[in-house]
Amino acid sequence: MKIWHATVGDTYYSIELTVDRIVFSKHNGTRESYGGNNMPYPRFLRREKWQRHVLEVFGPDVLQCLLETARARSR
């Protein structure tokens, strides 16, 4: 599907859109620092915290794409 990458300071972020969920991940360059979260599309629409995170790290264009995709796949 679609994947975005962003770097803030020394932290690397990525977002991947799959058929039924959004996969968030981040790391600081080591295996031990890896963290991730798999979020169903309907949950992303309800979670303002995650929407703010996407806006701050990836920008308004990526947020808009995620919101449109989440709305389309939550029906």
Secondary structure by P-SEA (a helix, b strand, c coil): cbbbbbbcccbbbbbbbcccbbbbbccccccccbbbbbbcaaaaaacaaaaaaaaacccaaaaaaaaaaaaaaac
